[in-house]
Amino acid sequence: MKIRELAIGAVLVLMLAATELDNGSFLSVQGIKDLLLNAGILVLVATGQAVVVITRNVDLSVGSVLGITAFAAGDILQDGGNPVLAVLAAVGLGIAFGLLNGLLVSIGQVPALVVTLGTLYVIRGVDSLWVGSREITANDLPASYSGFGHDGLWAIPYLGLLAAAVLVVVAFYLRHYRSGRELYALGSSPEAGRLAGVPIRRRVLTAYVLCGALAGLAGALYLARFGNVDSGTGSGYELTVVSAVVVGGVAFTGGSGSVHGAALGALLLTSINSVLPAIGVSSVWVLAIDGVLLLAAITVDRLTALRVARVLRNRAAATRSLRDHPARTRRLRHG
Amino acid sequence: MADLTGSDLTAAKAQDDVAAPPSAPRRGGAAGLVRWDTAVGALLAVLLLCSFGFVGDFGNTLNLSFLIGNTLPMAVIALPMTMLVAAGEIDLSVGSVAGLSGAVMGSLWNAGMAIETIIPLCLLLGLVCGLVNGLLVTRLGLPSLAVTIGTMAAYRGIAQIVLGANSVTDFPQQYLDFGSGRIPGTFLPYAAIPWAVLAVIAVLVLHATGVGRSLFAVGASAEAAWFAGIRVKRLRLSMFAATGVVSALTGVFWVLHYASARYDNATGLELSVIAAVLLGGVDFDGGKGTLGGAIGGVFLLGTLENTMSLVDVSAQSQTVVTGVLLVVSVLGPRAGRQLARTVARRRSAGSGSAPAATG
């Protein structure tokens, strides 16, 4: 599946290069920085979502979790609280919601889509009840906190560095730890995973907790980046996140894909959002393009899978006929 | 010795197989005592009685017609959605199809077309949207969840491209009257009549024809249904197409009822429809459920929302209630089934050990 990540990378580079040719100021230092700032938050949430989708589940409540944790962090900072405490509170709240989702899915054995659709509603409702018509603006935040959401080393924002660090850690865990490999195993075939001794419930729970924690962290960073949070923050975000993950090659059927694929998907979607205004296309096109891209990604995945299956079948048939008719071996070898 | 334990196990398992299926639905604790859809109907009746009794403004004609008018979009889409879910599929794009059909209706009206030609065109558009969903699912073998999440974004996006941030309101008065008026002397909105016709057709198709039985068979096991000679793909495709047409029809009704065509009409409708259908006892994994239950679920949700807003419960708390109901409605039957299975296993283990001891 390395080809998938290369392909997305190539599309991304081509698109950015073409936009730069059309509009020379697009890839200025500030332009790159904005691009990475916008992508950073989506990359964080997409990383968590990718881990859940790898286990053949999905978490639709990430948008609501992001909204409520952003407000929680803002509420603490507004009262002159410690920024570190605010971030920890956001992550902790995210973990609590991840735990709720994970317990319902793993212990309750309820389809993940339905459960997280329900918690999407519930968390958003609780958020609206708590927030009411209040809102947090950038003026309520300490300058150092909003500074973290804007500044960086030259063109690379701190936010992007943080997202990259999280991405590397999660990718390393998925690739080199036994429990990380087991996430792929149970996503690929839950039954086989169970027979191989994978503690399915605990692993699924871990995936959801990780996803919740990253959504919480993203909420805290959203506050730092945009400074403006109300009861509607993050609604509809789950659609973008799921699109990014699936476009990045993490299949809905579980067991395949990688977090850096998901991160590239997130980068691609964010770039499209920035490219359209830069080349003078109205932003009303963004939603339709996201949707069509998602459809194209799953279609290409499916066609590739069918093709691979056919090639493998033909190869198996060829091997079988070689074994059964040794006389033909020579002919085939020469041909 | 090993042989004995082996046969003991087989005996217990055989007993389990024989005893469990017929007894499980009835013995499963409170949830298993009555059928789920009957329980939903009873709950709806209790809710209606309480609302009539204790909420002052609930019973007046105006409020009842509001209730039904606001619930109708959900009730219309729930009809094909029940069939889809019973066949093991799902369509998350229904709200977007309704929004797209409304947006196209608005922009064609702005372009000066007659409304008599616009409405059939909108229905045709719904058919195309449904066919796109269905073809992606049946021809490519993609999961309907993934496809319709994609088309949910795509159709809503196209609606936004078509109409932008505009809203169109100046539709002909007799059509607006149809959308918001009620039959003189009653609390029933005019639009309840076409809905009732559709509902009767849907109930007959799902519960009294071969097509309906085939849908349940496909939902229970698509492979077994295929071996039994059911044209699984064609059936699924036609269900997606029907859902598209009905969603487009709902979009037209939405525009007339609220007298406003906007690209974000009916946003989130898919969530309430699915919540209502699952609340009505239609199994998310397919193969089980009744339309009566689904319609009960729709009106339960609609009445609950109406009553809550009458007693000044905020819209936000209503969202929480919808979400909790959705989770409970899928968790409940499963917990009940689990309980029934445990009870059946314990029972058969108890009776299964007796013959083994004698033999």
Interface residues (C-beta under 8 A of the other chain):
Chain A: L104 G108 Q109 V110 P111 L113 V114 V115 L117 G118 T119 L120 Y121 V122 I123 R124 G125 V126 S128 L129 S231 L239 V242 S243 V246 F252 T253 S282 V284 W285 V286 L287 A288 I289 D290 G291 V292 L294 L295 I298 T299 R302 L303 L306
Chain B: L136 L140 G141 L142 P143 L145 A146 V147 I149 G150 T151 M152 A153 A154 Y155 R156 G157 I158 Q160 I161 G164 L271 I274 A275 L278 F284 D285 S314 A315 Q316 S317 Q318 T319 V320 V321 T322 G323 V324 L326 V327 V330 L331 R334 A335 Q338
